[in-house]
Every structure is written in structure tokens, then in C-alpha cells.
């Protein structure tokens, strides 16, 4: 459905596939964890995280209006396929972009920092493309 029609809401996927909302939600999140799907907003992520947070005494003190049933929405937003990368990507340009990203984010680039990041890119390529390494050449 996503390949044929582009971005869709979870309700549209339910109607098109005759599947239960729970099945669609499970399938969407499975696609996200495998890097195949993306949502256009943060609502789905917020709802997903809220589900896992255990209730605390602080939530028990909320007013009656705040404790009402929450709207479902762990699959909120429009969902689309993540485009497949083309094979003509220049690895040097990509490494330079990653090095610049880390430099802007942290102000410096070193191996242990790169290893902690979620962007998995070989350190040797990031190091070779970092601006400071270019100044030393």
C-alpha cells in the first residue's frame, strides 16, 4: 500500500488491508526498527514512549479530567517507506558530512564519541574527512 500510494495514515492502512489497528501498529513499528518505514511527526514516538513509562504517584495526583482515557495514537501521523539509497553515493562526501555533523553537534570529533553515536560509519573514514585532519595535511 505504501509503495503504491505513498504516505498513509494508520487508519488508511487498516481500511485498505482489513487488519486490526494493533496489527498495523505492530507492523509499522517493526518496519521502523528495521529502517524501512518513517513517520512524518513525533506524535507516534511520544505515544510509543508514554506506553512504556510506568504510572507514578505524580500521575495519580492529576485531576479527574487529566486522568481520562487517552486517545489511541501509537501509530499517529503519516507513514511512508524510507527511500533506498542509491549506489552512486560518494563515500568521501558522506564521511565529510558525518564529520561535520559531529563537529557541529559536539564541537570536536574523536573516536570514542563516534562509537557512541547511532550513526554507524567507520571511524577511519570520518577521521580522514574531518576538517582538522584536512588542516594537518
C-alpha positions in Angstrom: 0.0 0.0 0.0 2.8 2.5 0.9 4.8 1.6 -2.2 1.7 2.1 -4.4 0.1 5.1 -2.8 2.8 6.9 -0.9 2.4 8.2 2.7 -0.7 7.0 4.5 -2.2 7.3 7.9 -2.6 4.1 10.0 -6.4 4.2 9.6 -6.0 4.2 5.9 -3.7 1.2 6.1 -6.3 -0.6 8.3 -9.1 0.1 5.8 -7.0 -1.0 2.8 -5.7 -4.2 4.4 -8.7 -5.2 6.6 -6.3 -5.6 9.5 -6.8 -4.6 13.1 -5.2 -1.4 14.3 -3.0 -3.4 16.7 -1.7 -5.4 13.7 -1.0 -2.3 11.7 0.8 -0.6 14.7 2.9 -3.7 15.3 3.8 -3.9 11.6 4.6 -0.2 11.4 7.0 -0.3 14.4 8.6 -3.5 13.0 9.3 -1.6 9.8 10.7 1.3 11.8 13.1 -0.9 13.8 14.3 -2.4 10.5 14.9 1.0 9.0 12.2 0.6 6.3 9.5 3.0 7.5 9.3 6.5 8.8 6.6 8.8 10.3 6.2 12.4 9.5 5.9 13.6 13.1 6.8 12.9 16.7 3.3 12.0 17.9 3.8 8.3 17.2 7.1 8.3 19.1 5.7 10.2 22.0 2.8 7.8 22.3 5.1 4.8 22.0 7.3 6.1 24.8 4.4 7.0 27.0 3.1 3.4 26.9 6.3 2.1 28.4 6.5 4.7 31.3 5.1 3.1 34.4 2.5 5.1 36.3 3.9 7.1 39.2 2.3 8.8 42.2 2.6 12.0 40.3 0.1 10.8 37.7 -2.3 9.6 40.5 -2.5 13.2 41.7 -3.6 14.6 38.4 -7.1 16.0 38.2 -10.0 13.8 37.1 -10.0 15.5 33.7 -6.4 14.7 33.1 -6.8 11.0 34.1 -9.4 10.3 31.4 -8.8 7.7 28.8 -6.1 8.8 26.3 -6.7 8.7 22.7 -5.0 5.9 20.9 -2.2 7.0 18.7 0.9 5.0 18.9 0.8 4.9 15.1 -0.2 8.6 14.7 1.0 10.5 11.7 1.5 9.6 8.1 3.8 6.6 7.4 6.0 6.2 4.4 8.7 4.0 3.1 12.3 5.1 3.6 13.8 5.6 0.2 16.5 3.1 -0.7 19.9 4.8 -1.0 21.4 4.9 -4.5 24.6 3.1 -5.2 26.3 6.3 -6.6 26.8 7.8 -3.2 30.4 9.2 -2.8 31.7 7.7 0.5 34.1 10.6 0.9 31.3 13.1 0.7 29.2 11.1 3.2 32.2 10.8 5.6 32.7 14.5 5.4 29.1 15.2 6.1 29.2 12.8 9.1 32.4 14.5 10.4 30.8 18.0 10.1 27.6 16.8 11.8 29.6 15.6 14.8 31.7 18.7 14.8 28.5 20.9 14.9 26.9 18.7 17.5 29.7 18.3 19.9 32.4 20.9 18.9 35.0 18.2 18.4 35.4 14.7 16.8 37.2 11.8 18.4 36.9 8.0 18.1 35.1 7.2 21.4 32.4 9.9 20.6 31.8 8.5 17.2 31.5 5.0 18.6 28.7 6.1 21.0 26.7 7.7 18.2 23.8 5.9 16.5 25.2 6.8 13.1 27.4 3.8 12.2 30.2 4.9 9.9 33.8 3.7 10.0 36.0 5.9 12.2 38.9 5.9 9.8 36.7 7.5 7.1 35.3 10.1 9.5 38.8 10.9 10.7 40.2 11.3 7.2 37.4 13.7 6.3 37.3 15.8 9.4 38.2 19.5 8.9 41.0 19.4 11.4 42.6 16.4 9.7 42.5 18.4 6.4 44.3 21.3 8.1 47.1 19.0 9.2 47.7 17.7 5.6 
